[in-house]
Amino acid sequence: MKQRITYVVKNPEAFTPEQLVVKDDGTKFTLQRVHAAKEHRITLGLDELPRELSRVFQQWHEFHIRWASSTAYTATPPFTSRVSPGLHIFFTPLKSTPEDALCSQLHDLLSTDLKCSSNASAIKLPVLSERFSMSASSQYFDYLESPVKVIDDFQQKFCKVENEVCGNLTKQLLTAAYVDIDYDTISRAVVLTAAWPDAQGNEGWSEDIELPKKDSTVEIGVLSHEPNSDPEDVQFGGFLTVLGQDSAPKPARFQTPTRHYPLIQSSSSTTATPKLHPLTYTTSFSQPTGLHPTLILSLPKEHLAPPNPSCKLHTHLTLPSYLFIDKYQFNDALFLQSKNLKRLRSIAGATDLEAPDWVINQWGSAALFELAHPPPSTEQKDTASASWNVSIPLHLRYLPASPSSHARVPVPWPVVFWACRADEGAKMAANPFDRVHLGYEALFGPRTRFMHVEPSGQGNGTRQLVEWIDVPVLDTTKTGWVEAGTVGTVLVAFLGLCWVLFGKVGGGQKVVEKGKKKQ
Amino acid sequence: MALSSFFQSQRAVFSASILLRAVFLLYGLWQDANSPMKYTDIDYYVFTDAARFISVGQSPYARDTYRYTPLLAWLIYPTVWPGQFWFSFGKILFAVGDVAAGWMMFRILKEYRNMGDESALKFASIWLLNPMVATISTRGSSEGLLGVFVTALLWAVLAKRNAVAGFLLGFAVHFKIYPFIYAASIVWWLEDSRVGQKKAGKLQSSTSLLDQIVAFLSPQRITLAIYSLVTFLGLNVVMYKMYGYPFLDHSYFYHLIRIDHRHNFSPYNTLLYLNSSPKPTGLDSTSSSFELERLAFLPQLLLSAVFIPLVLARKDLPSTMLAQTFAFVAFNKVCTSQYFLWYMMFLPYYLPDSTLLRSPSIGITALLAWVLGQVAWLQQGFQLEFNGYSTFVPGLWASGILFFLVNVGILAVIISDTKAKTDASSRIVKKIS
């Protein structure tokens, strides 16, 4: 088992090395009140896992879980990449993978209500960039708000009482901003990565980290983001400690090209910690939503200049099956322009324009739009004047009749980013903090940098990155007489018309007479 | 005064009808070029996309929601040529079809209804100068094209061109399925003349069953049957050879198995939504559904393809076809406003002698009820679609039922009017002319 724990200090001026102590012959690391973002990465060989779990992973060629919390947070570089809140699973099956492998695992793990009938419930991911062959072939998604149940089950099943690491970690996962689990047949290792934007409460992290076993490795980094003059590199400086080897934190500094480059304020300072760019976005729906909700992304105009001329603004939507996009709407230039859209770059998954939700087998669809941004000239005119609104027209499928007038469904916020050209594409994977399998990288070439726009910290008003819409449905508490009423009416109408056809109807006489007179 | 002289001139009426469509077409071009809200019907983009797929050697069914015969995409093939003019070719074709249908209506009214120019033009104007008809075709909906085929079919039948009629019938059924109901009324209508000729020599009571069958298999009928079947099957075989299973799937099977759960004018709509949606597991209620809606085709087909033709066809073919279509649309499991065009094309033949015109109170009541029925439904539909109110029950259901009853009422008037005509009256009129 290998562990790597990284703290990225939020305010380097308020940090002193005295907050870090290595004790007990270098087998215990203590840090006191460190305000930092944290990433915890655990690498396990398949043979280190309980057999039941190991078998689950071995069914796949590759298997990547990306779960993101719906609670808004402020990212700290290098942990700036994002996916829409919820549970994403990216995978490539083996030839031998059973058809129901995904669903039976998910039903065991989460809930039997989950919309999953076979591996085909996942959607095929389009690969626009052929050279990006490292991406998984399919995606599954469910808006899983909280992983509590999964983590509880896991803890009860697999964490032995004496294994403190297991118990502590599972507890901590409950507060993570995102959790990634990666497996592939080549490495035959399972990597769990969890990230926290900050410690719970206002006290910062105060933790004791011990070497769990003699043969395990624990590497701890306490770093801060530093400016770097290379436009494609990020730089970090701080202290690294390998438990069992180092008797004191060792100073370290490194720079690396990065796939997810932080969107930072331009600054001429070569020493000050880079500050995140003030650009944020909010997601909302124009009201009333009806059966054709329009999703609106709002961004402040004043900050909406491309960080680099090669950058294009994009949004990636993860739409559960009750929502769909009519791709044919986005062919017309005027229409696109009126919505502040450039084009629909990609759409995958359930795109049937007519089917009700209950006949859709797939979990939904994923779409990538290129967004327009205001021309630089308007930027200077009136900085106070509000925001740049991008509208994406969506459509609702009919949901099953239910004993209420509306069904409330979640729509996770999309992610928004600038996609920019990167000359150092090939070297990105060497970045120790590289993060892939997010669902959209394969839609771009390998030489692409993603500069993520932060969602507003306010979220939907309650700091949640999710919108809820009420879908009108047929209220079964009122339909008691619909069947009898319909059938009765049709029957009466039918019999009535038969009577008019075959019976001796009076009124016709006059017509006959008049008809005869004419002749 | 000006109006009456207007209807005396063929040139004036037809020029006006062409002008109307030209203005709509140009306005549509302007709106499409200047507004993100398009005048062009969504279906037109479906047709033209399908034509584009054909032009690059692909199947028209590569376009989602293309549920028509490939012939339609072939018909508007020039829309793939560059430029706004060629893109509008389909709309122009549909509009020309409209006017051609109107011209045939005018001829039928003159020849087979013994009308003078002025009356014939007035009644043909129900179609020719109808803004709804002109809008539908210039927006690029193919329903108007059907007007040509069906009106031509009627003309061919009345003119005793049985081979042509058979071809048109087979073609129309291939194109849109529903015209198969006309087969019954045309076949029944055809017999009349044959038996009429025989009656002169033979005593009617002495005919045996075999004689009746032999008499029924008249040459005209056999001609019609052969030509229609050969056309229908021939087209299907060719299309199947070219486009394979997707052709059958999208042009025919889709229409048989579709659920039609989305709100529309049909009285069955709410019931279909209710019974097609999955029941919550475990909470299975005791009121099990008998799925009576599966039998919905019975009253529809009995009325439109059997009863109405049997009782009415020999009295007045065009009015019978109106009643059939009216019944078919009213009792259909799905109904949108484009379907109204299907029966509107028969109104010019029926209205002149109708109670609806002769008794203004009945006529105006019927028209108002028909319009108000739609308005009520549309209002409920708007509340659902754009305001998100759950108006399925009682609003949409009740207004759907109400509109259905209004239609049934109008249908009853049409049936009793047609029934009251003497047998083969139209033929007597024709002989005089």
HADDOCK unambig.tbl for C-alpha pairs under 7 A between the chains (distance, minus, plus):
assign (segid A and resid 288 and name CA) (segid B and resid 386 and name CA) 6.89 0.50 0.50
assign (segid A and resid 288 and name CA) (segid B and resid 387 and name CA) 5.31 0.50 0.50
assign (segid A and resid 288 and name CA) (segid B and resid 388 and name CA) 6.53 0.50 0.50
assign (segid A and resid 289 and name CA) (segid B and resid 386 and name CA) 6.84 0.50 0.50
assign (segid A and resid 289 and name CA) (segid B and resid 387 and name CA) 6.69 0.50 0.50
assign (segid A and resid 289 and name CA) (segid B and resid 388 and name CA) 6.25 0.50 0.50
assign (segid A and resid 290 and name CA) (segid B and resid 384 and name CA) 6.35 0.50 0.50
assign (segid A and resid 290 and name CA) (segid B and resid 385 and name CA) 5.04 0.50 0.50
assign (segid A and resid 290 and name CA) (segid B and resid 386 and name CA) 4.31 0.50 0.50
assign (segid A and resid 290 and name CA) (segid B and resid 387 and name CA) 4.75 0.50 0.50
assign (segid A and resid 290 and name CA) (segid B and resid 388 and name CA) 3.58 0.50 0.50
assign (segid A and resid 291 and name CA) (segid B and resid 385 and name CA) 4.92 0.50 0.50
assign (segid A and resid 291 and name CA) (segid B and resid 386 and name CA) 6.30 0.50 0.50
assign (segid A and resid 291 and name CA) (segid B and resid 388 and name CA) 6.32 0.50 0.50
assign (segid A and resid 334 and name CA) (segid B and resid 35 and name CA) 6.74 0.50 0.50
assign (segid A and resid 334 and name CA) (segid B and resid 36 and name CA) 5.16 0.50 0.50
assign (segid A and resid 335 and name CA) (segid B and resid 36 and name CA) 4.32 0.50 0.50
assign (segid A and resid 338 and name CA) (segid B and resid 36 and name CA) 6.65 0.50 0.50
assign (segid A and resid 358 and name CA) (segid B and resid 277 and name CA) 6.92 0.50 0.50
assign (segid A and resid 358 and name CA) (segid B and resid 278 and name CA) 7.00 0.50 0.50
assign (segid A and resid 400 and name CA) (segid B and resid 277 and name CA) 4.82 0.50 0.50
assign (segid A and resid 400 and name CA) (segid B and resid 278 and name CA) 6.19 0.50 0.50
assign (segid A and resid 401 and name CA) (segid B and resid 274 and name CA) 6.05 0.50 0.50
assign (segid A and resid 401 and name CA) (segid B and resid 277 and name CA) 6.09 0.50 0.50
assign (segid A and resid 405 and name CA) (segid B and resid 390 and name CA) 5.60 0.50 0.50
assign (segid A and resid 406 and name CA) (segid B and resid 390 and name CA) 6.79 0.50 0.50
assign (segid A and resid 471 and name CA) (segid B and resid 388 and name CA) 6.93 0.50 0.50
assign (segid A and resid 472 and name CA) (segid B and resid 388 and name CA) 5.85 0.50 0.50
assign (segid A and resid 472 and name CA) (segid B and resid 389 and name CA) 6.13 0.50 0.50
assign (segid A and resid 472 and name CA) (segid B and resid 390 and name CA) 4.63 0.50 0.50
assign (segid A and resid 473 and name CA) (segid B and resid 390 and name CA) 6.02 0.50 0.50
assign (segid A and resid 474 and name CA) (segid B and resid 390 and name CA) 6.85 0.50 0.50
assign (segid A and resid 474 and name CA) (segid B and resid 392 and name CA) 5.58 0.50 0.50
assign (segid A and resid 474 and name CA) (segid B and resid 393 and name CA) 6.89 0.50 0.50
assign (segid A and resid 478 and name CA) (segid B and resid 393 and name CA) 6.65 0.50 0.50
assign (segid A and resid 479 and name CA) (segid B and resid 393 and name CA) 6.93 0.50 0.50
assign (segid A and resid 482 and name CA) (segid B and resid 271 and name CA) 6.42 0.50 0.50
assign (segid A and resid 483 and name CA) (segid B and resid 271 and name CA) 5.99 0.50 0.50
assign (segid A and resid 486 and name CA) (segid B and resid 267 and name CA) 6.74 0.50 0.50
assign (segid A and resid 486 and name CA) (segid B and resid 268 and name CA) 6.55 0.50 0.50
assign (segid A and resid 493 and name CA) (segid B and resid 408 and name CA) 6.59 0.50 0.50
assign (segid A and resid 494 and name CA) (segid B and resid 299 and name CA) 6.30 0.50 0.50
assign (segid A and resid 497 and name CA) (segid B and resid 412 and name CA) 6.08 0.50 0.50
assign (segid A and resid 500 and name CA) (segid B and resid 412 and name CA) 6.49 0.50 0.50
assign (segid A and resid 500 and name CA) (segid B and resid 416 and name CA) 6.40 0.50 0.50
assign (segid A and resid 501 and name CA) (segid B and resid 311 and name CA) 6.76 0.50 0.50
assign (segid A and resid 501 and name CA) (segid B and resid 415 and name CA) 6.64 0.50 0.50
assign (segid A and resid 508 and name CA) (segid B and resid 416 and name CA) 6.12 0.50 0.50
assign (segid A and resid 508 and name CA) (segid B and resid 417 and name CA) 6.29 0.50 0.50
assign (segid A and resid 508 and name CA) (segid B and resid 420 and name CA) 4.81 0.50 0.50
assign (segid A and resid 509 and name CA) (segid B and resid 420 and name CA) 6.56 0.50 0.50
assign (segid A and resid 511 and name CA) (segid B and resid 417 and name CA) 6.98 0.50 0.50
assign (segid A and resid 511 and name CA) (segid B and resid 420 and name CA) 6.04 0.50 0.50
assign (segid A and resid 512 and name CA) (segid B and resid 420 and name CA) 5.31 0.50 0.50
assign (segid A and resid 512 and name CA) (segid B and resid 421 and name CA) 5.51 0.50 0.50
assign (segid A and resid 512 and name CA) (segid B and resid 422 and name CA) 6.77 0.50 0.50
assign (segid A and resid 515 and name CA) (segid B and resid 421 and name CA) 6.79 0.50 0.50
